[in-house]
Amino acid sequence: MFSLSGLCRRVVPNVSPQPLAARVPRCEGFQTVSIGLPVSSLVPPMSIISGFPGQRISLSPMRFVSTSTKSNLEADLPDLPDAPPYPCPFLTDEQIATYLTPLYARAWSVRGSNPHPRRPAPELVKQFCFTTQERLDAFRRDVDIVTQIEDHHPSKELNQSDTPSIVIRVHTHSGLRPARDADEPRRARIQPGITLRDIRFAYLVEQRFSASLHGLSSGRMCMTNPVDPSLQPRTASAVEKCRHMFT
């Protein structure tokens, strides 16, 4: 098991709320995480702007979590699953319950891939926000390492204005969906989808992100409310419905 518990235990204690001294960070969608924010610049409650490209922007209340308090970001993840054979089977209901659901506690969601590809796919998505460009650049290098180790290539969307952030989107291009009937040939079942390869990638990225939190000497983590449950499907059939749901 690996988790974020116990990270960043040195926190400025008993700090009273102060007037907001900094511009509220703007994050372009998804549940976000900011680390290393100066305590003096934050006041509960506050809001960040969140939404998705092409959709109406809405306000989500932000809450504060002491770095010494267990939060949804510290939810334990199961052991890393073995790499699946090629072509990689789509996630089963049991695998979704075991491996995918714990990622939902860390703000991952399932959305459709870019609306214009030849073969749309459901994919795992998360946005990571950072307080400095340097922290973002370091995390990008960590993601590149995972990409090389796993030989699995995500889409990365950078936002270097306002709050530095990166959106990770990953799915398996050559997945294997369940057979529609006993006579359906195997080659006809190969199509993009979410598999254990994507779970492994997300877990390894979470490990790297966890490591990036080590060494923070002060501040608090802050996060938005949980992701919309409709973007966190719990069954294989519900995951499939996200194939054309691009946000």
Secondary structure, DSSP 8 states (H G I E B T S, - for coil): -B--TT-------S-------S---B--SS--EEEEE-GGG--SSEEEEE--TTS--EEEEEEEE-TTS--GGG--B--------SSEEB--HHHIIIIIHHHHTTT-EEEE--SSSSS--EEEEEEEE-SSHHHHHHHHHHHHHHHHHHT---EEEEE-SSS-EEEEEE-EEEEE---SSTT--GGGGEEEE-BHHHHHHHHHHHHHHHHHHTT--S-EEEEES---GGGS--SHHHHHHGGG---
